[in-house]
Amino acid sequence: MQTRLRMVLPDQSLLKLYEQMYLSRVFEESCAEQYTKGHITGFLHLYSGQEAVAAGATAGLHKDDYILSAYREHAQAIVRGAEPRRVMAELFGKATGICKGKGGSMHLFDPALNFMGGYAIVGGQFPISVGLAFAARYRGEDRIAACFFGDGAVNQGTFHESLNWAQLWQLPVLFICENNFYGIGTEVHRSSALASIHRRTCGYDIPSEKVDGMDVIAVYKAVKHAAEKVRETSRPYFIEATTYRFRGHSMADPAKYRSAAEHEVWKSRDPLPGYARQLQEEGIATRAQLDGIEAHCLAVVADAVTFAEVSPWPEERAVWEDIYV
């Protein structure tokens, strides 16, 4: 049974969630287009289909909370507040990018937003999340570390080490697994002896739950509750959000390992049209209002592409800047 939306958030906040999800979708589809044109090079991992997790989870966190993610992080950075212009410029490798063109698709980072990075190394964000949570507790700060990762990362040693230390030291970490069921092309049940990922935490005595990652309100409620619990107890919590990526692992992946029937089942659960329908049914938005939001998002992304195209390349001397000595 669906939750009445106005019981959860004010109308403007509910509309903001739709705007964030739609903007994320348009941005990712535009990235695919720019990749095929050769404007974006290297690996490009798109988030289409998983928008409800980024939007819902971020809404459930405080702005002072740290967010860390993996390499499929464009939407999470934008939902957190990163300018689409600067994100697109970063993907183009331009000097105006969020990391001055040095990070690219997999390494978005903005400490001003407490967005502490996407990580290309699978599981690389786990120990850093624990370290940030330790620092927050040591300083007596009212903040937690939210660590996003995919199902393919849970067999890494850093996953187990980090969960162990987070509980042993009683650190404020919220682990959020975006389970889209495929680690590249391998289904989770073929790589994990325990396919119910949230149940893995029993070995570390960390409370956990499973949530529908295609339902933005369900994600918001779960993360808000969990974040408050982590904040109050200074102990870790674990959420498994079941979701689905509509594209392959990366732009180089034709995703032939998935059946058309499976894809259609998940496509019918696309978080955007389902949420739009609920907004209209409950009288929160008209179709015209939603059309206006969508037109605005399309314009924002078109502007971001233009900005990236005309932005300058980094100067040669920039290679010596922003490095450790």
Number of C-alpha atoms within 10 A of each C-alpha: 3 8 10 12 16 14 7 13 13 12 14 10 13 19 20 16 24 25 21 23 29 25 26 30 22 19 28 21 17 17 25 20 13 17 18 11 10 11 16 21 15 13 16 21 23 27 26 23 24 30 31 31 32 28 26 27 27 23 22 19 23 14 15 15 21 24 28 27 30 25 23 25 25 29 27 27 27 22 25 21 16 20 16 27 21 25 30 32 30 26 29 26 26 26 20 22 27 25 21 19 24 19 17 25 28 23 23 31 23 16 10 10 16 18 24 23 23 26 22 16 11 18 23 19 26 29 19 18 28 28 18 23 28 22 16 20 18 10 9 9 13 14 23 31 30 30 23 27 28 22 23 23 20 20 14 13 11 18 19 18 14 20 24 18 17 27 19 13 13 17 29 31 33 29 26 24 25 21 26 20 19 21 17 13 16 13 17 20 12 11 15 14 11 12 16 13 22 22 17 17 17 10 10 15 14 18 15 20 15 19 19 16 28 25 24 27 27 20 28 26 17 20 27 19 14 24 28 15 16 22 21 11 12 24 21 32 26 27 23 25 29 21 25 23 21 18 18 20 20 16 17 11 13 12 15 9 13 14 9 9 9 9 14 12 10 16 14 10 16 22 23 21 13 14 23 17 14 16 22 14 11 12 11 17 18 15 12 9 13 18 11 13 19 17 13 15 21 18 14 17 22 17 15 20 24 13 18 26 15 11 17 15 17 16 9 7 7 13 10 8 7 10 7 5 3
